[in-house]
Amino acid sequence: MDNLLFLKECENDLKQRFEELDDIAFYNQEKVLKAFANNNIALRHFYGSTGYGYDDTGKYVLNETYAEIFGSEAAIVSPLITCGTHALNLALTSVLRPNDLILAITGSPYDTIIECIKGRDGEDVGSLKDFGVKFEQIELNDDKIDEELTLTKIKQLKPKLVYIQRSRGYGWRKPVSVDDMELIISKIKELDKDCFIFVDNCYGEFVEKREPSQVGADLVVGSLCKNPGGGIVPTGGYIAGTKRAIDLVEKRLTAPSVGFEVGSYEIGYRLYFQGLFMAPSLVKNVIKGAYLIGRVMEKLGYEVLPSSKERSFDIVKSVKFNTQEELIKFVQLVQSISPVDANAMPEPWDMPGYDDKVIMAAGTFVQGASIELSCDSPIRKPYVAYFQGGLTYEHIKLLASKLLDVYGK
C-alpha cells in the first residue's frame, strides 16, 4: 500500500482523538491569551537586565503570567534553572529539612532525580539523603495510584512531602491524569493539610485543560525545553505552586537574604513569552504526531502505550520492541530525519545520571529539547523506545512514512 494512503487510514482511525486535542488546545490558547492581557504584557517586558537584576519587570511579570495560567498562588520562571532535573532538585531542597520524609506514590522517580534524592552508596554527593532526608515509595497498582496504601502510609509515616511523577520516566506505565491527582490530593490534604504535594509535571503541561496546581499541588515543576517553552525557549525551568512553597524556593534559588529580588538575564524574555503563547498549539500537534506514530506501530504489530484508543496525559509515546537491535534502529531512524545532525548515528553510551547505557536521538535546534522531535531509551529489558516532540505535525508524519519503509517490509 502507498505510504500516504496508509497514513491517511491511520489519521481516520484517530479522528476522535484529534478532535479532543483540538478542543483542549483551543481552551488552553484562550487561557494563555487572557493571562497575557490580564498581566498587560508589553514590549518593555521583553528586555533583559544585568548585575543584580533589580527592577527587572520582565522577570516579575513572566512569573505572574505563569502563576495565572497554572492557577497557582505564585511561580518562579528562570533561565538560571538549567534543566528539568535542576528544577526538581531545587524545589525539593527548598522545602525539605533533615529527618523529613519523601513519600513517592507513583513508583520510583525518574533516573536523573533519584540520585539527587537517594545519593550514591558510600559517597557524599550532596543528595537529600546526605542531608538526612528519608525516602519511601509506593508502586502504582494497575497504572493507578494506590489510594488505600497511600493514605495508610500518610497516617503511619507523616511525610513532609508526597511526590507524584506525572509522566512515565523509563517505566512501562501510563501517565497520571489531573483528575486522578485531584482525587488523591484532596484525601491527603484531609489527613495533613501541611504536607507538601509535589508534582513532576515534565511532559504534561497543556496536555489537559487543568494543571496539577489547580487541584491542590503545592509544587508543580517542569522544564522550559519541554512543553511550556513552545520549542523556542533556549534554557530554563519553572516551579508553580502555593506562596509558602514558592517563597522557600526563591530563597534556595539565590540566598535566604535576597530571594528572587536578584537575578539578571541580559538576553531578555521575548522568547519566554512567545514560547509560552505558542505552547498550547505546539503541544496539540506533538500529541497528534505521537498518536500517529503509535497507530502506525500498532498496525505493524508492536505494542504501544498509551494505545490509540486511550487518552494521553503527557506527550510521550512508548513503543515496545522484541530486541535491542530493533530498539536501536528505531532511535537511529528518528535521528536520521532530524533537521540538525541528521547524519549522526546515535549509539548507546554511559550518560551521566543513568544506571544503564542510554541511546538518545535529538537532532534539535535547542540542545536536548524534548519538545522537539526526539527519542531515547535505556538499554535494558523490556526494550522500550520513548518517543516525544516535534515542532510540526508534518515533520512527525514524515517520520511515520519512514517507519513504514523500514518496518513495513
Order of alpha helices (4+ residues) and beta strands (2+ residues): alpha-alpha-alpha-beta-alpha-beta-alpha-beta-alpha-beta-alpha-beta-beta-beta-alpha-alpha-beta-beta-alpha-beta-beta-beta-alpha
